[in-house]
Amino acid sequence: MSNQPKITIIGAANIDLIGYPKEKLIYKDANIGTLETILGGVGRNIAENLSRLGFKVEFLSVFGKDDFSKKIIESCIELDISTKYCTFNENCSTSVFMAILDNQNDLALGLTAMNIFNDIPDSFILNNVNIIGQNDYCVLETNLPTRILDLVTSELPNTHFALEAVSGKKALKAKTILNKITILKCNLLEAELLSGIKVNDESGYRDLIMHFIDLGVKKVFISLGKNGVVYGDTKGFYKIDIDFIKPVNTIGAGDSFMAGLLYGELQKFNIHKMVQLANACAGITIQNKNTVNPEINEKLILKIIS
């Protein structure tokens, strides 16, 4: 990519434990299957996708003093993702996300153990304000505490922020900063909880989008899973369907979707092409057991949308 854009990502890096059942899940019983241990974390996944798409990435996260953290940092170095300004908490272990998939390889149940992000010091942001502010975009996600989300957006009023809502309950942490967000990406549950609007019919999607636009968000993208994407900006509301692809693993699809949006945004594509790129990234991701498909690259996503 010419004139390589620079992006700061502030968020989580995990070890993901992914369980694949052999047959349909039986709850309250021991299910037979396989278990994979892979690198994950919303912030880390977005960082890897963007690096593979040709961006220069500054990743700010919190690590423990253990072998898992060492493994994640070594992987970032191999991917040319800078972790120079990360911080360490010697009293906590690396965060872990455990997922049990259903027999369609979609998420049935997830459990997070991410206490390491609860007590991030203000200095983590204040000492790195100049680093964050000098890049083209800053990506935030709601594994971060509300205090840190408020701090970074208030300290950098002229920075463009993209927000990944992560999950229903965690999305609520971002309610106070929505007026400072340029790109908001969430799924339907997260959007309903953030807005207080329950969608009962097609018109409800428009109400959701316009609610966030009225709050000050510049571009809103809401994933409906296999039912497509609704999105919009001050110019209008739109909906796009997607082709169904049988997934290998859906964990990480939303993170790659965000990477595709940022690729389109920084290449100055219109909002419709941004969604096409995001869908292409997500489609590539779910065809691999990892949370980031190592095959993803700029040439491939442009070929897909063409």
C-alpha positions in Angstrom: 0.0 0.0 0.0 1.4 3.4 -1.0 1.6 6.1 1.7 1.1 3.4 4.4 -1.6 4.7 6.8 -0.9 4.6 10.5 -3.4 3.4 13.1 -3.4 3.1 16.8 -5.4 0.3 18.4 -6.1 0.3 22.1 -7.6 -3.0 23.3 -7.3 -6.6 24.4 -4.9 -9.4 23.6 -6.1 -12.8 24.6 -5.4 -16.5 24.5 -8.5 -18.0 22.9 -9.6 -21.6 23.8 -12.1 -22.7 21.1 -14.1 -25.9 21.6 -15.5 -27.7 18.5 -18.3 -30.2 19.3 -18.4 -33.4 17.2 -22.2 -33.3 17.2 -25.1 -31.1 18.2 -24.4 -29.6 21.7 -26.1 -31.2 24.7 -26.3 -28.7 27.5 -25.5 -29.9 31.1 -23.6 -32.8 29.8 -20.0 -33.6 28.6 -19.8 -33.1 24.9 -17.2 -34.9 22.7 -15.1 -32.7 20.5 -11.8 -31.0 19.9 -10.1 -28.0 21.5 -7.8 -25.3 19.8 -5.6 -22.8 21.6 -5.1 -19.7 19.4 -4.1 -16.1 19.7 -7.0 -13.7 20.0 -8.4 -10.6 21.6 -10.5 -8.0 19.8 -7.8 -5.3 19.7 -5.1 -7.8 18.7 -7.3 -9.4 16.0 -8.0 -6.0 14.5 -4.3 -5.1 14.7 -3.3 -8.3 12.8 -5.9 -7.8 10.1 -4.9 -4.3 9.5 -1.2 -5.2 9.4 -1.9 -7.9 6.8 -3.9 -5.3 4.8 -0.9 -3.0 4.7 -1.3 -0.6 7.6 1.3 0.5 10.1 -0.1 -0.5 13.4 0.7 0.8 17.0 -1.0 -1.6 19.4 -1.5 -0.6 23.0 -2.6 -3.3 25.4 -1.9 -4.7 28.9 0.1 -7.9 29.3 0.8 -10.2 32.2 4.3 -11.5 33.1 3.7 -15.0 31.7 4.4 -17.2 28.7 1.1 -16.5 27.0 1.9 -12.8 27.0 5.3 -13.5 25.7 3.9 -15.6 22.9 1.4 -12.8 21.9 4.2 -10.1 21.8 6.5 -12.3 19.7 3.6 -12.8 17.2 3.1 -9.1 17.0 6.8 -8.5 16.3 6.6 -11.1 13.5 3.6 -9.3 12.0 5.3 -5.9 12.3 2.8 -4.7 14.9 4.5 -2.3 17.3 3.9 -3.1 21.0 6.5 -0.6 22.2 4.0 1.4 24.4 2.2 -1.6 26.0 2.1 -1.9 29.7 2.5 -4.9 32.1 0.7 -6.0 35.2 2.7 -8.5 37.2 -0.2 -9.3 39.4 -2.4 -10.6 36.6 -2.2 -13.3 34.0 -2.9 -12.9 30.3 -6.6 -12.6 29.6 -8.4 -15.7 28.3 -11.5 -16.1 26.1 -13.1 -19.5 26.1 -15.6 -20.2 23.4 -17.8 -23.3 22.7 -19.1 -23.4 19.2 -22.2 -25.2 18.0 -22.2 -27.9 15.3 -22.5 -25.1 12.7 -19.2 -23.6 14.0 -21.0 -20.5 15.3 -20.6 -19.3 18.9 -22.9 -21.1 21.3 -21.3 -19.8 24.5 -18.4 -17.6 25.4 -16.6 -16.9 28.7 -14.1 -14.2 29.3 -11.5 -13.9 32.1 -10.1 -10.4 31.5 -9.5 -8.9 35.0 -6.2 -7.6 33.7 -8.0 -4.7 32.0 -10.0 -3.6 35.0 -7.3 -1.4 36.6 -5.5 0.2 33.7 -3.8 3.3 35.1 -4.6 6.7 33.6 -0.9 7.1 32.9 -1.2 4.4 30.2 -3.1 6.9 28.2 -1.6 10.2 29.5 2.0 9.1 28.8 1.1 8.1 25.2 -1.2 10.9 24.1 1.3 12.1 21.5 1.8 8.6 20.1 -2.0 8.0 19.8 -2.7 11.5 18.4 -0.1 11.4 15.6 -1.7 8.5 13.8 -4.5 8.6 11.2 -7.1 6.8 13.3 -7.5 5.3 16.8 -9.5 2.1 17.3 -11.1 1.6 20.7 -13.0 -1.5 22.0 -15.1 -2.1 25.1 -12.8 -4.6 26.8 -11.4 -1.3 28.1 -13.0 0.3 31.2 -15.3 3.3 30.8 -12.7 5.5 32.6 -10.1 4.8 29.9 -12.5 5.3 27.0 -13.6 8.7 28.5 -10.0 9.7 29.1 -8.5 9.0 25.7 -11.4 10.6 23.8 -11.3 13.7 26.0 -7.5 14.1 25.8 -7.6 13.8 22.0 -10.6 15.8 20.7 -9.3 16.1 17.2 -8.5 12.4 16.7 -10.8 10.1 14.6 -12.0 7.2 16.6 -13.5 3.9 15.5 -15.4 1.9 18.2 -15.9 -1.9 18.3 -18.7 -2.6 20.7 -17.5 -6.2 21.5 -20.6 -7.6 23.3 -23.9 -6.6 24.7 -23.0 -5.9 28.3 -19.6 -4.4 27.5 -21.0 -2.1 24.8 -22.7 -0.1 27.5 -19.3 1.2 28.7 -19.2 3.3 25.5 -22.4 5.2 26.0 -20.6 8.4 27.2 -18.3 8.7 24.2 -20.6 8.0 21.3 -20.6 11.7 20.3 -16.9 11.5 19.7 -16.9 8.4 17.5 -16.5 8.6 13.7 -17.1 4.9 13.0 -19.3 2.7 15.2 -19.5 -1.0 14.5 -21.7 -3.3 16.5 -24.2 -6.2 16.1 -27.9 -5.9 16.6 -27.9 -6.9 20.3 -25.2 -4.4 21.1 -26.9 -1.6 19.1 -30.3 -2.2 20.9 -28.6 -2.1 24.3 -26.6 1.0 23.5 -29.6 2.8 22.1 -32.5 1.5 24.2 -34.4 0.8 21.0 -35.8 -2.6 20.4 -36.2 -3.6 16.7 -39.5 -5.2 15.9 -39.6 -4.7 12.2 -37.6 -3.3 9.2 -38.3 0.3 10.1 -36.6 -0.3 13.5 -33.3 -0.6 11.7 -33.5 2.9 10.4 -34.5 4.2 13.8 -31.3 2.5 15.3 -29.0 4.0 12.7 -30.5 7.5 13.0 -30.4 7.4 16.8 -26.6 7.1 16.7 -26.2 9.6 13.9 -28.2 12.1 15.9 -25.8 11.5 18.9 -22.9 12.6 16.7 -21.6 9.3 15.3 -20.5 9.9 11.7 -20.9 6.4 10.2 -22.8 3.5 11.8 -22.5 -0.2 10.8 -24.7 -2.9 12.4 -24.2 -6.5 11.6 -27.3 -8.7 11.4 -25.3 -11.9 11.1 -26.5 -14.1 8.2 -29.2 -11.4 7.5 -26.7 -8.9 6.3 -25.7 -5.4 7.4 -27.6 -2.2 8.0 -25.6 1.0 7.9 -25.9 4.7 7.4 -24.5 8.3 7.8 -26.0 11.8 7.6 -26.9 11.1 3.9 -29.1 8.1 4.5 -29.9 4.6 5.7 -29.0 1.4 3.8 -29.2 -2.4 4.0 -27.2 -5.0 2.3 -27.6 -8.8 2.2 -24.7 -11.2 2.3 -24.1 -14.6 0.7 -24.1 -17.4 3.2 -20.7 -19.2 3.7 -20.6 -22.2 5.9 -18.1 -21.1 8.6 -15.1 -22.9 10.0 -15.0 -20.5 13.0 -17.0 -17.3 13.3 -14.9 -15.9 16.2 -13.0 -12.9 14.8 -15.4 -12.2 12.0 -16.5 -8.9 13.5 -12.9 -7.8 14.1 -12.0 -8.4 10.5 -15.2 -6.5 9.5 -13.9 -3.5 11.4 -10.5 -3.8 9.7 -12.3 -3.8 6.3 -14.2 -0.6 7.3 -11.0 1.1 8.2 -9.3 0.1 5.0 -12.2 1.6 3.0 -12.3 4.8 5.2 -8.6 5.5 4.9 -8.6 4.8 1.2 -11.5 7.4 1.0 -14.0 4.9 -0.5 -17.7 5.7 -0.1 -19.7 4.1 2.6 -21.1 1.4 0.3 -17.7 0.2 -0.8 -16.6 0.3 2.9 -19.3 -2.3 3.6 -18.3 -4.5 0.7 -14.7 -4.5 1.9 -15.8 -5.3 5.4 -18.0 -8.2 4.3 -15.1 -9.5 2.1 -12.8 -9.5 5.2 -15.3 -11.2 7.4 -16.0 -13.8 4.7 -12.3 -14.6 4.4 -11.9 -14.9 8.2 -14.7 -17.4 8.9 -13.1 -19.9 6.4 -10.1 -20.4 8.8 -9.9 -21.9 12.3 -7.9 -18.9 13.5 -9.5 -15.6 14.6 -7.5 -14.0 11.8 -7.1 -15.8 8.5 -3.4 -15.6 7.6 -4.3 -15.5 3.9 -6.1 -12.1 4.2 -4.4 -9.3 2.2 -5.1 -6.2 0.3 -5.0 -7.8 -3.1 -7.4 -10.6 -2.1 -10.1 -8.3 -0.7 -10.0 -6.0 -3.7 -10.3 -9.0 -6.0 -13.4 -10.2 -4.1 -15.3 -7.0 -4.3 -14.4 -6.5 -7.9 
